[in-house]
Every structure is written in C-alpha cells, then in structure tokens.
Amino acid sequence: MMKRIALVAVIGLLAAAGYWLWQRDHADSLPPGFARSNGRIEAERVDVATKFGGRLKEILVNEGDMVEAGQVLARLDTAQIEAQLREAEAGVRAAEQGLAEARAVLAERNSNLTFAEQELFRAETLGERGYAPGETIDLRRTQKVAAEAAVESAKAAIASAQARIEAAQATVDRLRADLGDYALTAPRAGRVQYRLAEPGEVLAAGARVVTLLDLTDVSMTIYLPTAQAGRLAYGAEARLVFDAVPQFVVPASVSFVASEAQFTPKYVETAEERENLMFRVKLQIPPDILRAHQEFVKTGVPGVATVRLDPNAEWPADLVARLPDGG
C-alpha cells in the first residue's frame, strides 16, 4: 500500500512538472511583444425576476432555449390585479357621472343667477320710480349675491369632479402598466441557462424566475504580471484558443484592466515584490463573431489567451484568426 501511494505521488509530481515545462516552453515560444495566460469563457448573465409577488401561472421556456429580446418567458396569475383594474375602471365611470351631475347643477345655478339679476334690475327700476321699497331692492341684491356664490360653488364642484376623474384614470393607467409586468419578458436576446421556478409556486417580489446568458457579450478573464499589464492598452488585440477546439483561433480585444492587483498585499516595498503583482484583464470577443456562431458559444470552457503588448508586433502564423466558417 505504501509503495502504491508513493507511486501515485511520483506520477502526480511528474505530471505537475510536465505541465510547468509545457507552460514554460509555450511562453518562451512567443515572440517579443506578446503575453500569454489561461482563462475561461464567461458570458454576461441576466436574471429575469418578478416585479410583484404572486403565483407563477406558466413558464414558457426550457433550459438551453434561445430567446429574443422582448419574448415572453413566464406569466404570473393576473386574476387579482384584473379585478383591481375593473374596480378602478368603474371608479372612472363613477367620477365621469359625478362630473355630468356637477355640470347640470352649474347650469341650474347659472339660470338662478340670471333670474336673480333680472329681479334686481326690475326692483331697482321700480325703486327709481318710487314703486318699490328699499327693503325689496336689498332683498333682490342679497338673492343675486347668493346666486353668484352658488355658481362659484358649482364651478368648484366641477373642478373637483374633474380631479377625481384624473385620479381614477391614473389608477387605471398604473394598474394596466402593472398588468404588463405580470408577463416576464427577456430584456435581451440570449440562451436560457437556468429555470429557477416552476408553475404553481408563490413568488415574492424580486424573485428570480429565469437566468439568461447574453451570447453577444462574452469574454475571458486572465491575469498578467505588473510588467505586462503596465504595457497593455485598452483595445489591444488578443487571440483565444480553447482546449475543446484547439484548431480555431478566436480574435478578441482588451476591454478592461483592473486598477488594483489581485490576490496580493495592497502595498509592497520592493521592486521584486511589485513584479509578482497580478492584474485582472478582460478580453472581449466581438459581438458580430458571437452572433454568427451562437450555437458554439458555451460558458466555462477553458483556454489560452495571447495578448499583443506591442501594437507593431506581427502575429505568429499559428495565432492568425481561424473560425469555424473559415473566417
């Protein structure tokens, strides 16, 4: 047993040594002006979640399905909000009926005001001739003032009824907008990675239902030492070779370089320690290439990335772009 354990340990050491030699030889085989590192393919992940709580009525996609932007992925049960919408619409109709009644009252009050003005005119005319006492004239003036106040009150009632209509209509508009959010749609095109809920489940607001991968936003993250990361420019060209399909060479470009080193102390005192700092670098694959080869895009696939540090350096022949369609 001890001999077997020792043999396994020796084989493991030999394998590690072989891998180290392979890395060293491949690094040394690069011409000046290039850097190489390992990484894995990653795609932008988008979680489709509920805006409101409720029971999940149906889910229309399966894991692995391709979906388009705006496509309905799932629906929540809408019975409750539809009842609220009908109630709000009835409130609009009631407010409109109140406005019609207020306008009828205003018409009546305007008629009363006209009559009061005529009565005051007659009383003042008779009073000038001595046929009407002062008390009658004062009464007619008071009636006219009361009629004017009644007209203003009717106008205020109309304004109030119009405000109630606007408020009720706003409630209807809000509920209709909320009703649209009960259908969960894809914010962008992509592939369904996970179904996180099933029909019949009662979900809280913000619960994730589906996770999508945006296959037009795919990148590889690598780590480069200080000397190489310091020379790297945004937009610098890169080439990706994946372990699963080493016959293809995929072009990419630098879209991000971390401002701080990863997995190292924040401050270092010597130049030798600074050389050991590693910086995270993101390599983005062009969206047009991804759209043309979506059926081949898979996340988590490991590979080797080569980055051009010197923009004037010529790419080696084995790193000329080669895609499945011969591009």
Buried (B, 14 or more C-beta within 10 A) or exposed (E): EEEEEEEEEEEEEEEEEEEEEEBEEEEEEBEEBBBBBEBBBBBBBBBBBBEBEBBBBEBBBEEEBBBEEEBEBBBBBBEEBEEBBEEBBEBBEEBBEBBEEBBEBBEEBBEBBEEBBEBBEBBBEBBEEEEBEEEBBEBBBEBBEEBBEBBEEBBEBBEBBBEBBEBBBEBBEEBEEBBEEBBBBBEBBBBBBBBBBEEEEEBEEEBEBBBBBBBBBBBBBBBBBBEBBEBBEEEBBBBBBBEEEEEBBBBBBBBEBBEEBEEBEEEBEEEEEBEEBBBBBBBBBBEEBBEBBBEBBBBEBEBBBBBBBEEEBEBEEEBEBBBEEEE
